[in-house]
Amino acid sequence: MQPNEISKVKIIISGFTKTQVEDGLPGLLNEFEQRPWLFNTQAFWDDSINKLVIIVGYEFEVNLEDGAFDEISDCVIANMNFDNKIEFDIQRI
C-alpha cells in the first residue's frame, strides 16, 4: 500500500429492518465520527438487498478478520436495536 492510500472495507449486515436502521443510523454515524482514523465512512440502508451497508476507509492496511470486523461490529451492536440474529459479510473493495 502506498503512503496516503486509503484501504476500503465494505460490510454488509443482514438481520435489521429498514426502520431499525433508520432509527439507529444517526447514532452509528456519530460513533464513526468519534474515530478519526476512519475515513470516508458511509452507512446506509440498501433497498435493493434489504441490508445495512457500511463502507469504511483506513489509512493503513487493515486486517479484515480482526481490526475492521471488531471495530465496526462493536459500533453496530452498541448503536442499533435489533430483534433477530445479525450477520456480517466483510470484504475489501
C-alpha positions as CSV (number, residue, x, y, z in Angstrom):
1,M,0.0,0.0,0.0
2,Q,1.3,3.4,-1.0
3,P,1.6,6.3,1.5
4,N,-1.7,8.3,1.9
5,E,-3.6,5.5,0.1
6,I,-6.9,4.6,1.7
7,S,-7.8,0.9,2.2
8,K,-11.6,0.5,2.0
9,V,-13.7,-2.2,3.6
10,K,-17.4,-2.9,2.7
11,I,-19.5,-4.6,5.4
12,I,-23.0,-5.8,4.5
13,I,-25.1,-6.6,7.6
14,S,-28.3,-8.7,7.5
15,G,-30.9,-9.1,10.3
16,F,-32.1,-5.5,10.6
17,T,-35.4,-4.0,9.3
18,K,-35.3,-0.7,7.4
19,T,-36.9,1.1,10.4
20,Q,-34.3,-0.2,12.8
21,V,-31.5,1.1,10.5
22,E,-33.2,4.5,10.0
23,D,-33.6,4.8,13.8
24,G,-30.1,3.8,14.7
25,L,-28.2,5.4,11.8
26,P,-27.6,8.8,13.4
27,G,-26.0,7.2,16.5
28,L,-23.9,4.9,14.3
29,L,-22.6,7.7,12.1
30,N,-21.9,9.8,15.2
31,E,-19.9,6.8,16.6
32,F,-17.8,6.7,13.4
33,E,-17.1,10.4,13.7
34,Q,-15.6,9.8,17.1
35,R,-13.0,7.6,15.4
36,P,-10.6,9.9,13.5
37,W,-8.7,7.0,12.0
38,L,-11.8,6.1,9.9
39,F,-12.0,7.8,6.5
40,N,-14.8,8.3,4.0
41,T,-17.3,6.4,6.2
42,Q,-20.7,5.7,4.8
43,A,-23.6,3.8,6.3
44,F,-27.0,3.3,4.6
45,W,-29.9,1.0,4.1
46,D,-29.7,-0.6,0.6
47,D,-33.3,-1.2,-0.6
48,S,-32.1,-3.5,-3.4
49,I,-30.8,-6.1,-0.9
50,N,-32.7,-5.1,2.2
51,K,-29.5,-4.8,4.3
52,L,-27.4,-2.3,6.1
53,V,-24.2,-1.4,4.2
54,I,-21.2,0.2,5.8
55,I,-18.1,1.4,3.9
56,V,-15.1,2.4,5.9
57,G,-11.7,3.7,4.8
58,Y,-8.4,3.2,6.7
59,E,-5.2,5.0,6.1
60,F,-3.3,1.7,6.7
61,E,-3.6,-1.9,5.7
62,V,-6.3,-3.3,7.9
63,N,-6.8,-6.9,8.9
64,L,-10.3,-7.7,7.8
65,E,-10.9,-10.5,10.2
66,D,-9.7,-8.8,13.4
67,G,-9.3,-5.0,13.1
68,A,-12.1,-3.9,10.8
69,F,-14.7,-6.5,11.8
70,D,-14.2,-6.0,15.6
71,E,-14.3,-2.2,15.4
72,I,-17.3,-1.9,13.1
73,S,-19.3,-4.7,14.7
74,D,-18.8,-3.1,18.2
75,C,-20.2,0.2,16.8
76,V,-23.1,-1.5,15.1
77,I,-24.1,-3.6,18.2
78,A,-23.8,-0.5,20.5
79,N,-25.9,1.8,18.4
80,M,-28.5,-0.3,16.6
81,N,-31.6,-2.0,18.1
82,F,-32.3,-5.5,16.7
83,D,-34.5,-8.4,17.4
84,N,-33.0,-11.1,15.2
85,K,-29.6,-12.5,14.7
86,I,-27.4,-10.2,12.6
87,E,-24.7,-11.4,10.2
88,F,-21.8,-9.6,8.8
89,D,-20.2,-10.0,5.4
90,I,-17.0,-8.1,5.2
91,Q,-14.8,-7.6,2.1
92,R,-12.1,-5.3,0.8
93,I,-13.0,-3.0,-2.0
